[in-house]
Amino acid sequence: MAEMKKRAVCSYENMNEELAAAFAAKYPKGYSDFLPDLKEYPKPDGTSFYAVTVELPESIYLVKIKVKVDDVEDLERWLDSDEGDDSISGGEGESGDALPDDNISQYTNGEEDSNDSE
């Protein structure tokens, strides 16, 4: 019968050198590599955390990754604040300096750049 590997949970910030090396080998591009493997795990208190699995020769780790998940109430407040508001947030919406329309001709000076024709 095969020996059971030790299982443990560790946060990304607290990985030991061996685990960090295995994590980097499995996910060399970082975030874009491990995003498809990221899974949500429930905790007994009703909250949850996100983690990826990294296997070492004698153990298997769940490496916790901090993930900001949109709060439904925050999202609803944001959506409600934008309804019927066509101004630009950032201070310029009230002064009449709206974003220009998609008429690109207003950005040319009438002379074509010879490099653009190639």
C-alpha positions as CSV (number, residue, x, y, z in Angstrom):
1,M,0.0,0.0,0.0
2,A,1.3,3.4,-0.9
3,E,2.3,5.8,1.9
4,M,-0.1,8.7,2.3
5,K,1.5,12.1,1.7
6,K,1.3,14.8,4.4
7,R,-1.3,17.5,3.5
8,A,-1.0,21.1,4.6
9,V,-2.3,24.6,3.9
10,C,0.1,27.5,3.6
11,S,-0.4,31.1,2.4
12,Y,1.5,32.3,-0.6
13,E,3.3,34.9,1.5
14,N,4.6,32.2,4.0
15,M,5.9,29.5,1.7
16,N,9.2,27.9,2.6
17,E,12.0,27.8,0.0
18,E,11.2,24.3,-1.2
19,L,7.5,25.1,-1.7
20,A,8.3,28.4,-3.3
21,A,10.6,26.7,-5.8
22,A,8.0,24.0,-6.6
23,F,5.3,26.8,-7.0
24,A,7.6,28.7,-9.4
25,A,8.3,25.6,-11.4
26,K,4.6,24.7,-11.7
27,Y,3.5,28.3,-12.4
28,P,6.5,30.1,-14.1
29,K,4.3,32.9,-15.5
30,G,2.7,33.6,-12.2
31,Y,-0.9,34.8,-12.0
32,S,-1.9,33.9,-15.6
33,D,-0.6,30.4,-15.1
34,F,-2.3,29.5,-11.8
35,L,-5.6,31.3,-12.4
36,P,-7.2,28.2,-14.2
37,D,-6.2,26.0,-11.2
38,L,-7.5,28.4,-8.5
39,K,-10.3,26.8,-6.5
40,E,-12.5,28.1,-3.7
41,Y,-12.4,26.1,-0.4
42,P,-15.0,26.6,2.3
43,K,-14.0,27.1,5.9
44,P,-16.0,26.0,8.9
45,D,-17.0,29.5,9.8
46,G,-18.9,30.0,6.6
47,T,-16.2,32.0,4.8
48,S,-13.9,30.6,2.2
49,F,-10.4,31.0,0.7
50,Y,-8.9,30.4,-2.7
51,A,-5.9,28.1,-3.2
52,V,-3.9,26.1,-5.8
53,T,-2.4,22.7,-5.2
54,V,1.4,22.2,-5.2
55,E,2.8,18.8,-4.7
56,L,6.3,18.0,-3.2
57,P,7.8,14.6,-3.0
58,E,6.6,14.0,0.6
59,S,3.7,16.4,0.9
60,I,0.8,18.1,-0.9
61,Y,0.1,21.8,-0.1
62,L,-2.9,24.0,-0.7
63,V,-1.3,27.4,-1.3
64,K,-3.7,30.1,-0.3
65,I,-3.9,33.0,-2.8
66,K,-5.5,36.3,-1.8
67,V,-8.3,37.0,-4.2
68,K,-10.5,40.1,-4.1
69,V,-14.1,39.1,-4.9
70,D,-16.6,41.8,-5.7
71,D,-19.1,42.3,-2.9
72,V,-22.7,42.1,-4.3
73,E,-23.7,45.2,-2.3
74,D,-20.7,47.2,-3.5
75,L,-21.5,46.2,-7.1
76,E,-25.1,47.2,-6.8
77,R,-24.1,50.6,-5.3
78,W,-21.7,51.1,-8.2
79,L,-24.3,50.2,-10.8
80,D,-26.9,52.4,-9.1
81,S,-24.6,55.4,-9.1
82,D,-23.9,55.1,-12.9
83,E,-27.6,54.9,-13.9
84,G,-28.5,58.0,-16.0
85,D,-25.1,59.6,-15.3
86,D,-23.3,60.2,-18.6
87,S,-20.7,62.5,-17.1
88,I,-17.1,61.4,-16.7
89,S,-16.1,60.7,-13.2
90,G,-12.8,62.3,-12.4
91,G,-13.8,65.9,-12.4
92,E,-14.1,66.9,-16.0
93,G,-17.7,65.8,-16.7
94,E,-19.3,68.9,-15.3
95,S,-17.1,71.4,-17.2
96,G,-18.4,70.2,-20.6
97,D,-15.2,68.5,-21.5
98,A,-16.7,65.2,-22.5
99,L,-14.9,62.5,-24.4
100,P,-14.9,63.2,-28.1
101,D,-17.1,61.2,-30.4
102,D,-15.5,58.6,-32.7
103,N,-15.0,61.1,-35.6
104,I,-11.3,60.5,-36.2
105,S,-11.0,63.3,-38.8
106,Q,-11.0,65.9,-36.0
107,Y,-7.5,64.6,-35.0
108,T,-5.8,65.1,-38.3
109,N,-4.3,68.3,-39.6
110,G,-5.2,67.6,-43.2
111,E,-1.8,66.2,-44.1
112,E,-1.2,62.5,-44.3
113,D,1.8,61.0,-42.6
114,S,3.8,59.2,-45.3
115,N,4.6,56.4,-42.8
116,D,0.9,55.6,-42.4
117,S,0.4,54.8,-46.1
118,E,2.7,51.7,-46.0
